Amino acid sequence: MNSYEEVSSIYKVSGQACYMVIGHFLDDSLNEFIQEISKYGRYSLEVVVADKTSRNKII
């Protein structure tokens, strides 16, 4: 994870997931990241897409 500049935070969490990764990916770099981490175990993915230039808040 440390080798990806797009990853800004990693948290160990309780519950069904083990870790929460916060990153900011462009284009196909998210697909490449997912392919790479899938080598190390199963994953569940939830993606939030937001336009950071917008002043609208996501609720």
Sequence and secondary structure as in RCSB ss.txt:
>XXXX:A:sequence
MNSYEEVSSIYKVSGQACYMVIGHFLDDSLNEFIQEISKYGRYSLEVVVADKTSRNKII
>XXXX:A:secstr
 TT TTEEEEEE SSS SEEEEE   TTHHHHHHHHHGGGS          TT      
